[in-house]
Structure formats: C-alpha cells, structure tokens
Amino acid sequence: MLKTHDFYYDLPEELIAQTPLERRDASRLMTLDRKTGEVTHRHFYDLVDLLQPGDCLVMNNSRVLPARLLGHREPTGGAVEVLLLKDQGGGVWECLTKPGRKTHTGTELSFGGGELTATVVGEKEDGNKLVQFHYEGIFLEVLERLGKMPLPPYIKEELEDGERYQTVYSKVNGSAAAPTAGLHFTRELLDKLAAKGVKEAVSYTHLRAHEGVKEAYITLHVGLGTFRPVKAEEITEHHMHSEFCMISQETADMINETKRAGGRIVCVGTTSCRTLESLADENGFFHESSAWTDIFIYPGYRFKAMDALITNFHLPESTLIMLVASLVGREKVLELYREAVEKKYRFFSFGDAMFIR
C-alpha cells in the first residue's frame, strides 16, 4: 500500500521560483522518453522539435480570477482576507476567509472603500464560508479593480504583472489557481507548432483555420485542492476536492480524429490530463460533455486518453507528483526530481517544465 511519504523528496528552498522568467518559453525543459528511459535537458522553445505533425496538444483555457480580496470587517474595522472558491449563484460565493473565527455568519465585510460589500450568510462543514456580495455593475469588473491574484502560499513576492499568472490562451474565468504548465507557451511558439502540423486544442470558443491546423479548447477550473496537502498517511484515504471541467464537441472531434490517425494526445498540465481522464469513455474517446470531477490519479491508474504530458515540477507528497508517478513509476519520478534538484531546475508555479513522452 502506497503511503504519502513515499512521494517525499528534499527540495532546497532557493529552488522555488518566486517570479516568472522575462521570456515565457525560455524556461528549461527536462524530457523523458518512457520507451528508452533517455533523459535530456533542453529549453521549452525546443518543443517544436519534440512534437510531431499529427500530435494534438490539449490545453486548459481556464482563466484565474483575481479572487483574493483584502478588506475589513464592519463595524470593528478589523482586517479580513477573502479567497473566492466557487460561484454558488445569485452573488453568493463559497470562500476561504482569514481570520475564519471572526467571520461567522452575519459578519459584514467591506472592500475598496465600500465599492464592494458582503455578508457572511453561512458556513460549510469544512469551515469554508458562504458569502453574499453586494455591488453595482458587473461583478467580474469589480473584481478586476479590487481583487489580487491568489498566488500559491510558497510564492512570497508580489507579482508585478497579473497576466504572467495567466496563460496566453486563457479565456474562461473561473480558476483559483493557474494551470501552470501552460504558462510557458507564447503565441509565437503556438504558431510555430501549428505551422508544423501539431493540432492545438487551445483557447478559442470556436474553430479557426491556421495553415490547415484546427484549434479548440477544454476547460477545468482549478480549485483550492491544488494547494491542499495530502494529510492521509495512506494515499487511498485522500479525497480530492471537486472541480468543474468541460469539453466542446469540436475538441472531442479533434481528439478522436487524432487517436484514430495514430497521433499522440499530449496534455499540457495535470488539469488537462484530469479533464480528459474524467470525460473519456472506456475506449478513450469523447463527445461534448461537462462534469464535476474529483478524479485522483496515482500509481496503478490505467490511462484511457493521454499519451504524453507536459508538466511543471510539483510539491513533495502532493497529488500532482502522484499523478506524474502514475505515468512513469514512483521510483523513476523521484529519480527525475533528484536530477532536477542537482541541476538546479526552478520548481513549482513559475518554475521549469518536464515533457514525458
């Protein structure tokens, strides 16, 4: 039985990337050929040489909400921090609040000098709060003005440009965290891949022709579970938070055509992987669909749809490193991570990437 500690590795704190590189695709790229076991060290822009015509890149076009609000409690004036997690409809959001003990049901909150106010209207079993927001106009526009990017807790520096925590193909608002494997792509790199004949399931809500290559999209809104550590000693006792995902008919058709033609389905990030593995039928094919998924992928899992994965380097003992281990094996993934530490790769959200094929 696999235990959480089986996925631990030592990581020097100085290797945790605090800021993005000036050029997105200049990050380093470790590659693993699963058939030969060969490991190479390149740069992300070398992906043009590693992908083949007929491959299909599956990318998550979810856009991060500036979902961190800093304000105060009324009438005491005490500071409060609210992180929006899930839209419940009617202006009510499930939220994480700090300090939680002082934001009980009935507490009144104010943000931006009163431009946005809110009332805590309930509490969930896990301690998350239900918050009713009051505002004029469009809520997302108010958030753009008052909200901050909800950066992971291991990033201590302020982000100067909020767009650097968004992919260049982000489109659909709804995530509490970025699908970070996609942060390395530039529009120029995507154009080069398209010109080579790589299909891109990316960020457009309609198909567009690009030198004979079609582009579409999948969406998974990244939730709080991304930041939550695995606390269970045995990994099978861990329960994933549900996240909403969907796939369009155009993307389903593109992936199905790729599979029938013998091309590879290359997932950009664990969120794209979890979306496909959640929505695929038993033969690995797709149709337009959406669902709440709490799929937990760990060693022993049999992949239905994904052939290759582009991903960042993940936290020790996290569900994400367990997902990568399900593709290459636990011992192999720890060996790769040790090599990355030795070669001083940059880790986590703004860090370097890995391509497993």
N, C-alpha and C positions, 0 to 999 in steps of 0.2 A: 504494500500500500504506500503510495507516494505521499510524502509529508511536505508541508510548506517550506520547511528549512532545506529540503533537497534542492531548492531553487535559489539558494543564497549565494552571493559572490561578493568579494571585497571590492569596493569602489572608492578610490580617493576622492574626497570632496571637491578637489580642484578640477576634476574632470567633468563635473556637472556644468553644462553650458548655461551661462546666465544671460547671454544676449545672442541674437541671431548674427550670422556672418553677414558682411556687407552684400555679398552676392549669394543668392539662394542656392544655386546649383554648384557652388564651389566647395560644398561640404564633401567630406571623404565618404567613400563607399566601399565597404567590405563585401566581397561576393563569395558565395559558397555554391559550388557545383555538387549537388547531392549524389549524382551518379559516380563521380570520380573522387569526391572529397577534396578537390582542389580549392584553396582559399587564395583570393587575390585582393590587392588593395589599390583602389582607384579613386576617382572623383565622381560626383553624382552626374556631371555632364557626360561621362563616359557611357551612360545608359543607352545612348544612341547606338553604341557598338554591341551592347549586350542583348538588346531586344531585336526580334526578327520580324520581317513582314508577315502579317497574319496573326501576330500576337495581339491580345486585347488587354489594355490597361483598364482596370476597374477602379474608379476614384470616387471618393466621398465628397459631394459638393456642399455638405452642411457648413453653415457659417456660424461662427461663435458670436453669441450675444454679448454685448458689453454689460454683463449680468451682475457685476459687483457694484452695489450701491452703498455709499457712505453717507450717513445722516445722523439724526439724533432722535431720542425718544421725547415725546411730549407728555407732560409739561416740564419734566425734570431737566431736559437738555443733555442727558447722558448719551454718549456716543453709541452708535449702533452700526453694524455691518450686515448687509443682507445679500445673499447669493441666490439668484433666481435659478430654480432647477427645472420645473415642469409647469407649463401653462394649463391651468385647470378650467379655463374659460371664464367669461364674464368679468375679466380683470382680476381674477384670483390666481395666484401662483403658489406652488409648493416651493418653500425657500429654506435655506440654511441661515440661521441668524446667530450673531455674536453680539453681546452675551446672551446665550439661549435662555438662561434662568430669569433674565429681566425683560424678556419679550414674550410674556404669557398672553393668553387670549384676552383681547380687549385693549392691548397696548397700542397707542397711537404713535406713528412714525412720520418724520418729515425729512425730505431730501431737496437739495438745491434751493434752499431758502423758501421752501413751501411750494415750489413748482410741481413737485410730486409728493403726495401724502399717502399714507397707507394705514390699515388697521389689521392687527393680527386677529384672525377670525376662527382659528382652530389649530390643533396640534395632532400630528400623526404619531403612531406607536414608536417610530424610530427617533422621535424628537424633532423632526422637521416641522416647520410651521406653515400654515395656510394663511396667506397674506392677501388682503383685498386692497388693490391700488386705486387711487383717485387722481384724475388728471384731466387736462383738456387737450384735445387733438389726438394724435396717433401715438400709441404707447411706444412703439419702436423708435420713433423720432425723439421722444422724451429720453429714452434710454441712451440713444446715441449722444445726447447732450450731457447727461448726468452720470451715466454708467462708466465703469472701468472694465478692462479686460480681466477675466477671472484666471490669472496665471496660476500654475501649479504652485504648491507651497514650497517646493525646492528652488524656485526662482525668486531670488531676493531683490533683484534690481528692477526698477521701474522700466517699462517698455516705452521708448520714445515714440514709436510709430505703431499704432494698434494694428495696422494692416499686415505687419510682419508676423502676427499671430493668426493670420487668415491665409488660406491657400489662394493662389491667383485665380482659381476656378470656383471659389466659394460662391454660393448662390442662395441657399435656403436657410433663413435664420432659424436657430433652434438649439445649438450646442452650448454646453457649459465648458467645453474644452475643445481645442483644435484637434482635427485628425492629422497629427503632426508629421507623418511620413510624407504627406503631400506638400509640406512647407518648402521642400527642396526644389519643386518644379517652378520653372519660369515659363512664360508664354512662348519664348523663343525655343526652349527645349521641347515643349509640346509640339510646336510647329515642325521642328526637325524630325521628331518621331513620326508625326503624321505623314510627312513627305517620304519617309522610309517605308510607309505602309503598315505602321502599327496602328491598330484601332484604339481609340481612346474613349472609354466610357467615362466622360467627364461632366462638366458643369452646366450644360445647356439644357433648357427645358424643351427643346425641340431639336430635331436632327439638322445638321448643316453639312453640306458637301465641302470637303477641304482636300483638294487634289485626290479625289476619289476615296477619301477616308471619311467614315461617319463618326460623329461624336454624340454621346448621350450621357446619362448620369445614373447614379444610385445615391441614396441619402440614408445616413444613420446619424441621428442627433446624439452626440456624445454626452453622457450623463455623469453624475457625481461618482459613479462606480469606478471611473477612471482613476480617481485619486484615492480611493479607499483601499487600505492594505488588507491582505488576506490574514484574518486573525485565527481562523481554524487551524488546528495542528495538522489534521488530515485534509488534503485539498478537496476531497469529495464532499466535505461538510460545508464548504463555502458556497454561499448563494449570491449570484450576480444580481445587480440592480437591472431592472428592465429599461431598455432603450428603444426608441421608435425608429424603424427602418422601412424603406420602400424602394421599389424598383419599377421603372417605367417599362411599357411594352417595347419601346424602341431599344432600350438597353437589353431587355430579355432576349429580343430577337438577335441583337448583335452578339451576345454571349453564346446563344445557341448555335448561331452560324459559325462562330469561331471554333466551338467544340466539334461540330460536325466536320469542319475542314481540317481538323488536326492541329489548330493553333493553340497556344498556351493562354490560359486565363491568369493574368498577373494582377494580384490585388495590391493596391497602394494602401498599405496600412492595415492594422488589425481590425479597424472598423469596417473596411470594405470586405475583408475576409469574413467577419461575423455576419454581415448582411447577406452575403452570398450563401454561406453555410446555413443560415436561418431560413432563407426563402427558396432554396433549391428543392426540387422534387428528389425522389430517391435515386434517380438516374443522373442528377446534376444539371437538369435543365430548368428553364424559368418561364414564367409568364408574369404579366403585370400584377403586383401584389404589394401589400404593406402589412406590418405586424409589429407588436411589441415583442422584443426578444430578450431573453435572459440566458442565451446560449453560453456555456462555459466550455471552452476548448482546452484540453490538457492531454498529455501523452496517453495514447491508446485510441484517440479520436481518429476516425476514418473520414478524410476529406471527400466531399461529394463534387465540389466545383473548382476549387482553387488548385492551380498547378505551380505557381511561383508567388513569392511575397517580397515586397519592398517594405521595410520597416525600420524604425529607429531602435536605439538601444534602451532597454526598459529597466525599471526599478527591480532590485533584488526581491524575490519572493512575491512578485506581482502576477496577476492573472495573465498579463501580456507576455511575460517571459515564458510562462507555462504554455501559452498558445504557440510561441515560436518553437518551444521544445517538442510540441506535438508534431511538428513538421520535420525536425532534424534529430530528435532524441535529446534527452536531458543532458547526458554527458557531453554530447557534441556542442550543445548551445553554451554550456558552461566553459568549454574549451575555447570557443569563439570569443566569449566575453573576456576571458583571461587574456587572450591575444590582443583584444581591443584595448584593454587597460594597459598592457605592456607598450603598445604602440601609441598610447595617449590619444585615442579617439575621444571626441566630445560626446557626452551622454545626455539622454532624455530629450525633452521637447525641442530645444534649439540645437540639439547635437547632430552627430553624423548618422549615416544610414547603413543598412545592410540589405543586400539583394540575395535571396535564397531561391535558387532555380533547380 
